[in-house]
Amino acid sequence: MTKLLLPRGYRSAELLHNRLATESEELWQKRGERRALKLFHEMAENVPAYKDFLKNHNIKHQEIRSIKDFKKVPTIDKNNYLRKYPKEELCWNGEFDHGQWVISTTSGSTGEPYYFPRETSQDWQYAMMAELYLRSNFQINKKSTLYIVAFPMGAWIGGLFTYEALKIVSENGGYDLSLITPGIHKQEVINAVKQLGSSFDQVIIGAYAPFLKDILDDGERQGIKWEDYHLGVVYSAEAFTETFRDYVLKKTSVKDPYKSSLNHYGTVDLGTMSHETPESIYVRRSLISDNKLKTLLPDPIKQPTLTQYNPELFFFEQDGDNLICSAYSGIPLVRYDLKDYGGVIDRSQVKRTMKELGYDIDQASKKYSFNETLWNLPYVYVYERNDFSVSYYAFLIYPDTIRRGLQAGHLEELVTGKFTMYVDYTDKGRQKLNIHAEMKYGQKVTEELTKKLQKILHEALLSESSEYRETFGMIGDEAKPDVVLWEYESPEYFRPGTKQKWVRKEK
């Protein structure tokens, strides 16, 4: 089995940080191109499934010599590659049973679960990435830190992958970094803060955004003063709005929006691929606050996760509105279609566009004290997946629109922000959009509030969707969503200890 190794120069976070800050973006891109081509040729020779895939597409790998040639190679995905070949044939040299894998599974939210083996080198790769932002954002080299891993444990990638990486950081970096792994057991997270938090200079919670909101609200209800713990937050798995980030800042009395939290972009297929930086957060917040998203990104309203990535580790390409990625992993993947709606942008273009709009990133970084975190790395942005939407009268409605509607005005004091939506049919055969939303603890469901929420969500859909406006113009009130409110942690849609399902397809 081919040993998966990190490129040279990835053993010291401090040295790597300096290289990211001083070496040009073009140089990092060239490194990424070389490594992607190297991966392609190694797979063509040493991965039986990929060898067969290329043969079936009449491609001789020896003829792929440049990155221009590489971009003409057909993409692979779950259906035309992963599910087509036995697991053994997808691995290096056709060996699966002789490895020392940690195996994670997809959630199965878009189909049958798929199992991905992960090698130790991937833990080291994530560890290096995490160490970089834990030093630059949270100064773990100067502060004693309790990191609470509140991502799901078990067979899913989030919790265990994070734990393994942080353990490497803690043991090999000599940091005062302690870990506890309650997973998505909310009360255990709150208990850990109560019993352990005051012993450390800071507490970092790694959690999905809706789960973190529950932790903050329930902890406050149980008497926790979050401002006492110098809280930092690391998110993953899904996008959130800047309104949500502001909510967390307000709840925790944290003043710095750029270095107090960050979101990952990752998949079980390839692991953690990129993350927000103070610079990318500044760009996103600036464009959103001034309604200028469209100047840099394809959609004027939707707020994608906007991150910077290292192309030497994860080589992203944009194919239409789809993201393609090549990277070494337990099952090596080259020109792999992630089925994520998004794109890539050069950092030079980001800086140039921001300058034209009146924003100077270099000056802002000094003003807001993140000038020591500027890296010459390109950007990747990702919206919610098309398969995480509902089809309504032949157009798509995304959770992002409903999420923003639930954050309007004083609603954040009444509802948690969690919901599930689906489309079914009335007795007359018309489609009907259904939205089930969760009340905050102690709030009662009333007809008045239900009608108010329906009005707000209807207005949000009118504002953001031209197709919805046209449909409403044609069929009137029948287009409005049916809204159902549930008391806090009702098991039908909001059972505690599970990942929130924003969309239900089976209805």
Secondary structure, DSSP 8 states (H G I E B T S, - for coil): -------TT-S-HHHHHHHHHHS-HHHHHHHHHHHHHHHHHHHHHH-HHHHHHHHHTT--GGG--SHHHHTTS--B-IIIIITTS-HHHHSGGG-STTS--EEEE---TTSS--EEEE-HHHHHHHHHHHHHHHHHTT-TTTS-EEEEE-S--TTSHHHHHHHHHHHHHHHHHT--EEEE--TT-HHHHHHHHHHHGGGSSEEEEE--HHHHHHHHHHHHHTT--GGGG-EEEEE-SS---HHHHHHHHHHHT---TTTSEEEEEEETTTEEEEE--HHHHHHHHHHHHTT-GGGTSS-SS---EEEE--TTTSEEEEETTEEEEEE--SS-EEEEEEEEEEEEE-HHHHHHHHHHTT--HHHHHHHTT-GGG-----EEEE---GGGSEEETTEEE-HHHHHHHHTSGGGGGTEEEEEEEEEEE-TTS-EEEEEEEEE-TT----HHHHHHHHHHHHHHHHHH-HHHHHHHHHHGGGGS-EEEEE-TT-HHHH-TTS---SB----
